[in-house]
Amino acid sequence: MAVSSWDAMNFILYSDVNDSSISQSLGRPEYSYFFVLKAYRPVLESLGHVHVVSSTAEVDPLYRQLSAAGEDCLFLSFTPPQKTPNDLECPTICVVAWEFDSIPDEQWDNDPRQDWTQMLARQGRVITLSTHTARAIRRTMGEDFPVLVLPTPLWENFAAIREQHSSAPVNAGVTLTVKGCIFDSRHLSLSPDNLLPKPPTPEQEAELDALRPPPLTLKRRYVIARHYLRLWALDLGRKEVEPVPRVRFLRNWYWEGIRDLLSDNVHDWLGQRLPDIAAPQAVPVVPEPPPRDLPDTSSLVETVVDGVVYVAVLNPTDGRKNWLQILTAFCWAFRDNPDATLVLKITQRDLASCYGHLMTPLAQLAPFACRVVMVHGYLDDQQYAKLYNAASFYVNASHCEGLCLPLMEFMACGKPVIAPDHTAMQDYIDDSVAFVVKSSEEPTTWPQDTRILFRTRRHRPDWGSLKSAYENSYRMAKTQPQEYRRMSVAAVERMHEYCASPELQQRIADFFELAPQAGNAAPVMDNASC
C-alpha cells in the first residue's frame, strides 16, 4: 500500500472488546467488532493519527486536548448504535455491521437509544461493512443519508499465506495443534443408543435402595409425629424471631407422616382451610450442572486432517449461523465417503454451553463414513495459517451476515467456498468463486428486541441446495483439478478487488474530504491496548 500523509485528522477508536478481554469475549454478539477495528486500523493510520481508547469516558478529554491544539477529531465507535454514547462533544460515527433488511426504527423498554433512526440522525452519517446494510439504512433514513460502505480491509494480511501455500483440492495431510480439545467422529463412540438413558447396574440399584427412606409403617409414622411435636414443644419457650413460623414443624409432620393416607379431595379441602400446613410449598429451581465428562481444555492437542476438507468457523449457540444444517447436509452427502472431512472451528469460549449442541446431532447422524472434526480452543496465527492451508473449501449456510470475516479470509487465501449470496455476501459471492446455496426470505426479529416481535427478515438456506453444493464441490475436487484452480484464482482476485487497502483508503479520504499532503505517514497514538 502506498504510504502518504493526509490532512491532520485524528481518529479515536473504541470497541467494547480489546486485546485484554477478547479471550473472555468469544461468542458475545459483538465480539467481531474487535476484529473489524483491528483490520481498519492500518488504513486509518495511513490517513491520520489513530488513538485507541479503552473507555468512551476517555473520548471527550482527548477531543478537547486535540482541539485546543487546533487538530480535527473524529470518534469511530465500533459498537452498535444503541450502545454508542449520544452525548459526546466529539463528532461521532458508528461503524455498523448489520445483517437484516431493516433497522430498528422504534423504541422499547423506555430506551430511546433502541431507535436507530434517532441515533443515526444525531450523528449525521454512518459507516457500514456492506451495501446490504447501506440499503437497509437508506430505506429508513432516506436515499440522501451519507453512508460509507467500507468492507474490512484484510487482503494484505494474507499475502504470506498466498506466497507460501497454493490451494490444493485434495489435502495430503496437515497437522493442527490447538490449546483446548478436539472432538473427532472417528474416535468417538457414536451411536443413537448412547442418547437413551442406560438402566442402572445391580451395584447402582443397591446404592439407590440404600438411599430410599424406609416404608411408612405405623411405627415410623409415630416416630415422625413424635419428632416434630418434640421440636414444636421445645421451640415454644423461645422468642420467635425467624421469618419461618413454628407451624413449619406441623407442616413437616403432615407432608412426611400422613399426606399419603389422604385422598386428593381431602388434601385440597385441608389446603384451603389450613394453608400454612397443607398447602404445597414452592420448590426452588436448581440449575442443572454442566456435563461431568467435559475434556480438559488446558493442554495442547493435535490432529491430522486430510482428503477433501471443508471448514466452517462458527459459534454453535448462535442460531443465525445455521451450523446444524452445515453438519447434517455434510454427513448425508458423504455417508459413504471416508476421504471427506468437515472441520468446525468453534468460537464459543464456554465449552459446557455448547457441548450438548455438538455431541447430540453427531450421535443422531451415526453411522457415517465421512469425518467430522470439531476444534474447541485457541489457534495462534501459525495454526490458523495451517487451517487455511488445510481447507479445500470454506462453508457458510447462515441465515444472514453482516460481513462474515472468516469467509473472506479463506477466500483471500485462495479457497473456493460454499455459501448463499444473500445479505452482506451479495457483495462478493457468485458462481465464479462459490457453489451458491439457494435461499428464500422469512420473517424474524431484531436480535436486541426484548419484545421478540417480527419486524424484519432474514434468509432460509435450502438444505437440498447445500447438499448438492457439497456433492458438486467434492466431484470437482476429485476429478476437475484445473477447474478447482480456476475457482481458487477467482476467489483471490475477488478479495483483491473487494477489500484491498488502497481502494478503501481512497473511499475514506473522499468520504471525510481529506486532502493528500506530502510527507510521511502519521504516527499511531495508543491510549489503550486494542
N, C-alpha and C positions, 0 to 999 in steps of 0.2 A: 504494500500500500504506500503510495506517495505520501511523504510527510511534509506538511506545510502548516503555517500558523495562520490563524484567522482572527477576526475581531476579538477583543478581550472579553469573552463570555465565561462566566463561572457556572458550572453545572453542579448543583448539590443533589446527591443521590441518596435515596433511602429505600430499604426493604425491611419488612418485619423479620426476615431471616438473614443472618450473616454467617461468616465463616465459623464463628464460635458456636452457633446454635444449629447449623444445618444438619449435623448428625442426629440431633434430637427432634428435628422437624420433618424428617422424611414421612411422607404420607399426608401431611397437612394440605388442605386445599390450595393454599397459595405458596407452597414452598418453591414451586418452579419459578416464581418471580425473582428469586435469588439468582438463578442461573441466567435469566434474561438480563438482569443488571450487570452481571459479570461479563456477559457477551457484548453488551452495549458499551461498556467502559472504554475499551481501546479506541473505538471510533470517536467517542466524545472527547477523549484525551487529545486526539488529533485536531480538535476544533476549539479547544479552550482549556481552562483549568477545571479539574474534577475534584470535588470534595465529597467524600463518603461519610455520612453521619450514622451513628448508631441509634439515634432517637430523634423524633420530629421536634423535640424541645430545643435541639441544637440549631435548627434551621434559621430562625429569626435573628438570634445573636450573631451568627455568621453572616447573614444577609446585611445586617446593619454595619458590621465591621467592614465588609467589602464595599458597600455603598458609600461609606464615609471616605473610602479611598478612591471613589469615582469609578468603580467597576460594576458592570452589569451582572445580574444573578438570575438564575432560574432553578427552581426546585422541581426535580423529576421524582415523583412518588411511584415507586414500583409496588403499589398496593391497589386493590380495587377502590373505586370512587367512594364507597360508603365508609372506608377505613382511612381515607385521606383527610387530614385536617382542613377545615374550610375557613379558619380564622387567622391564617398566617399573613404577615406583611409581605413576605417574599412571593413573587409571582409563581404560581404552582401549576403543574401539568401532570395529569395521571398517565401512566403507561398501562394500557388496558389489554389484558388477554381475556377474550370473551367468546364463548362457543355457541351461543343461542341466537335466534333470529330476531330477537327484540331485547331492548334494555329495560330495566326496571323504571317505570315512569309513574309510580305511585308509592306512597309510604305506608309503613306498618309499624306496629309496636310503638307508636307515638315518636318515631325517629325519622325526621325529615331527610336525614342523610341517605336513607334507603332509596329515595327517589333520585336516580342518577341524573335526571334532567336538571334538577336544581344544582347538583354538584358540578356538572359539566358546564352549565351556563355561567356559574360563578368563575370558573377557570377560563372559559372563553375558547379553549382549543383542547385537543387530546391527541395522544399517540396510541395507535393500535398496532397489533402484530400481524393483522391480516386484512384483506379487503372485505372479507365476510363481516368482521367486527365493524369496519368503517361503514358498511351499508346499514347494519343494524342501528348504529348511532345516528346516521344521517336520516334514516327513516323516521326517527322520532325528533331529532334536533333540527332537521331541515337540511336540504342539499347544500346550502352555503356554509354550514358549520365547518370550521377549519379542522381537518383530520389529517395527520401524518401517518401513512401506512409504512411501518418500519419493521420488517422481519428481523429476527435475531441474527446479527452478523456472525456466522460461525464458520464460514468457508475456510478462512485462513487457519483455523485451529487444527484442521485435519490434513494439512499439507504433508507432514512427516509420515502419517499412516498411508497416504496415497502413494508416496515415493517408495516406501519400504515394502508394501504389500500390493499384490494385484488380486482382484476378485476372482475366486475360483468357484465354479458351480457345484463341485463336489469336494468337500474338505477331507484331506488325508488324515487330519487329526491335530487338534490344538488343545493344550493343557490349560485349564482355567484354575486359578488359585484365588480363594476368597476367604476373608476372615468372617466366618459365620457358619452356615450349614448348607448342604446341598441335598435335595431330595431327588433321587434317580429312580425312575419307574422300574429299571432293571434290577435294582437292589431292594425294592420294597415288596412286601408281601401283600399284593393287591388282589383282593377277592371281594365280591359282593357279600360273601358270608361274614366278612370282618365288620360289616356295618350293623349286624344283628347282635343284640346282647347275648353273651355266652352264658349258659347255665352254670351255676356255682359248682365247684368241685365238692366232694364229700368233706374235705377239710374246711372249706368255706362255709358249707352248710352247718357244720358243727360249731364254728365261730358265731354264726348268726343265731343258732339256737341258744348259745350261752348268753347272748345279749338280749334275748327276748325276756320280758317280765314273766314271772310265774303266773299260773292260772288264777283268776279271781274267785277263789273259793270263799265260802262263808267266813272261815277263819281269817283269810287275808283281808276281806272287806272290814272285818272287825279291827284288824291291826291298822289299816289305813285310817279308819274313823278315829281310833284312839290316838293315833299320832297327831292328826290335825286338830282334834279337840284339845289335846295337851298343849300344842303351840298356841292355840287361841286363848286358853286359860292363862298361860304364862305371860302372854302379851297384854292381858287386861290391866295389870298393875303398872304398866309403863305409859308415859305420856305419848300420845300418838303424834309424831312429827313427820312420818314418812308420807309421801304422796299416795301410796297404795294402802287402802284401809285394811283393818283387821279381818274384814269379811273375806279376804283372799284365802284364809285357811278353810272356811266353809266352801268356797268355790272349788278349791283344790280337792276337798273331800268328795264333793258332788261329782266332778268330772272323772276322778280316778276310781271312786268307790261304787257309785250307784247309777251313773248315767246309762250304762249298757243294759240295765234292768228295766228302763222306762221306754215306753213307745214314743215315737216322734210326736204324736199329738200331745201326750202328757208333757214331754220336754218343751214343746212350743208354748203350752199353757203356763208352765213354770217360768219360761224365759220372759214372758210378758209381765208376770207379777213379781218375779224376783230376778230382775236383770243383772244385779251385781253378782248373783250366784250362778244362775242357769244360762244366761246369755253367752253366746260364743265370743271368744276374745280374738282380736286381730292377731294374726300370725306374722311376725316380721319376715320380710323378704330377704333372704341371704343370697348374695350373688354367687353364681357358680364359679369355682376356681378354674384357672386355666388347665389345660391338659397336663398331666403329670409327666408324660413321657416326651416332653419337648427336648430336642437335641441341644447339645452345648453349642453356643454361638460365639465363644471367645477364642477359639483356636483356628488355625489355618487348615483348610481342607481343599482338596483339588479333585478335578475330574477331567477326562479327555472326551471331547466331543468331535464327532466325525460324520461323514456322509453328507447328505443334503440337509443343511442346518437352517432352521427357521428360528428367529429371535424376536422376542417382544419384551419391552421394558414397561412395567406397569405396577399399579397398586391394586391387589385383588379386592380390597374393600371399597374401591371407587367404582360404583356401578356404571359410570359413563364409559369406562374402558372396555366393557363388554368382553372381559377376558374369558369367561366360560365358553363363549361361542368360539373363540380362538382355539381353545383346548378341545372342545368336542368335535369341531369340524376337522381338526388335525387328526385326532385319533380315529375318526370314522373314515377319513380319506386314506389313511395309511395303516389300516389294521393289519395288513399283510406285508408291510414294507419295513424290514428291520433297519434299513440304512437311512430312514427319515427321522430327524431329531428336532424336537422343539425345545428351545431354551427360554424359560421365563425368568427374567431378572426382576425380582420382587423389590419394590421401593418402599414398602411399608416396614417401618422400623420395628414395630411390635409384632413379633412372630406369633405370640399367643392369640392375637386378634384375628389372624388370617390362617392359622394352622388348619382349622376345620374346613375353611374355604378351599384349601389346597388338596387335602387328603381325600375328602368325601367323593368329589367327582372322579378322581383317578380310580378309586375302588369301583365306582359305578360303571366306568367305561371298560374295565378289565374283562377279558384279556385282550391285549393288542400287541402286535409285533413291533410297532414303532416305539420310539424312546422319547420320554418327557423328562427334562432336567429342570428343576426349579432351584434357582440360586437365591438365597437369602443372606445378605451380609454386604460388607463393604468391598468394592472393587476399586483399587487405586488406578491411576491413569494408565500404567503399564498393563494391568489386567483388563481394563476396558479396551485398550488397543487390541488385545488378543481376542476379546469378544467381537469387536468389529471385524477382525480378520477371519474369525471362525464362521461368521454368518454367510450363508448363501443368499438368504432373503430376510428382510425385516417384515413383520406382520403387524398390521393395525386393523382393528374392527370396531373402532369407537363409535358411540352414538353421536359424538360431537367433539370438536377440537378447537382450542384457542390458538394453537400453532403446531404442537407435537414436536418438541425438540429431538427426542430420540429418533423419530422417523427421518428428520432432516439430517441428523448426524450420520446415520447409516448410509443414507443416500450420498452424502458428501464423501464417504469412504468408498463409494462405487458399488453399493449394494442395491440391486433391484428390490422392489417392495411389493407386498400385497396390501392394498388399502382402499377405502372408499374415496370418492372425490367430492365429498361434501364439506361444509363449513370452511375452516381455515385451509384445509388440504386442497380446496379448489385452486389455490394459487400455484401449486406445484405438482399435483398428481394428474397424470393422464396415462393412456395406454402405451406411450413410448417409454415410460420409466416404471410402470407398475402393472400388475394384474389387478384391474379395478374391480372392487366389490360393489355390486349394486345395492342401493338402499332407497328407502322411502321415508317421508316425514311422519312424525307422530307428535301428539301434544305432550308437554312436560312442564315442570315448574322451574322457576329460577332457584338455584341451589340454596341461596341465603334467605329465601322467603319462608318465614316461620309459619305462615298461613297454609302453606302447601297447596297453593291454588294454581290451576293450569293457566298460564299466561303466555307461554312461548312454545317453541317447537324444537325438537331435535330429530335425529335420523335413526332409522331402524335398519341395520345392515341385513342383507338377505343371507341366511345360513347356507342355502344351496349354492349361491354365488361364491361364498367364501370357500366352501368345499371344492368347487370347481377350480377356483384360483390356486388352491393347494395342488390339485392334480395336474393342472396345466403347467405350473411353475416347476414341479418335480419332473415332468416329462421333458421340459426344455433343459433343465439342468443335466439330465441323464443322456439326452440324445441330440441336443442342439447347442453345443458349447459356443459356437460362433454367435448365435442369436443372444445367448446369455451375455457375452462380452459386449455386444452392441447395446443391450439394455443397461449394462453397467456403465459404459461410457456416457450414455444419455443421462443417467442419474447424476453423474459427476457434473456434466455440463449444465444440467438444470439447476443444481445448487449454486454453481458459479454465477449463473445469471440472476438467481433469486436472492442470495444472501452474501455476496462478496462485499467487502467493506468499502471500496472506492465509490460505488454507486450509492450505497446507503449514506456515506459521508456527505455526498453532494445533496441528497434529499434533505438531510438535517440542516445543512447550511442554507438551502433555499427556503425551508420552512421558517427558520428563525432569522432569515435575512442577514446572514453572516457574510462579510466580505473577506476574501483571502488577503493576507499580508505576507510580506517577505519575512524570512527568519526561521527559527527552529520551532519544533512543536512545543506546546505549553506543558509545563510540568504537572504532575499529579499531586494533589494535596489531600492526604488521608487524615480524616478526623476520627475514624474508627475502622476496625477491621471489617472487611466485606467478604 
